[in-house]
């Protein structure tokens, strides 16, 4: 006998919540999306319920790093229920993550151009917005190394490896920097 798939809005939302709790964000997002389609097909007049589904799906997008879709869903949720706290906070987090990525990406450009001081500045800004931005730590460590500031480079690599202990490029860079510390 095939497993029964949820088909009511309530069942879909509950299944989405369970998937979210288990860290299965893509699956949860799909379930919330199905719940939204069912709700809209029924001609629902409950903006609160629809807003919650958009907000829940936005949380999935945010967890998956899909900031643009998070912002879209939060905006849809807020159009239905203005000033709802969760979508406001999620949208703000998504905008901050986008801004952090922009600084980190520009830092990469500065590294390629060998403008290491500028790369350090942009990585520092990215890390102010997102203190766990692995790319910003790595790029700032590279820039510090190029500037022969091995102590700062080593500190950034250490911070990165606390977040991602198995990061191969960071482990390699740490060995290179360690040789220059002595």
LINDAHU-V492750 format. One line per field, one symbol per residue. phi: phi as a letter, one per 20 degrees, with the letter a starting at -180 (. if undefined). psi: psi as a letter, one per 40 degrees, with the letter a starting at -180 (. if undefined). burial: b if it has 9 or more other C-alpha atoms within 8 Angstrom, else e. A space follows every 10 residues. Layout:
phi=???
psi=???
burial=???
This chain:
phi=.ffeefcegf ffffffffff gemeffffgf ffffffffff ffmgddffff ffffffffff gffeneffff fffffffffe cgmffgffff ffffffffff ffffffffff ffemefffff fffffgffeb fdffffffff ffffffemef ffffffffff ffecfefggf fffffffgfe fe
psi=hiihhieidd dddddddddd deegdddddd dddddddddd defifgdddd dddddddddd dddeegdddd dddddddddd giehdddddd dddddddddd dddddddddd ddefgddddd dddddddddg efgddddddd ddddddefgd dddddddddd eddgdehddd ddddddddde d.
burial=eeeeeeeebe bbbebbbbbb eeebbbbbbb bbbbbbebbe eeeeeebeeb bbbbbbbbbb bbeeebbebb bbbbbbbbeb beebeebbeb beebbbbbbb bbbbebbbbb beeebbebbb bbbbbbbebb eebbebbbbb bbbbbeeebb ebbbbbbbbb beeeeeeeeb bebbeebbee ee
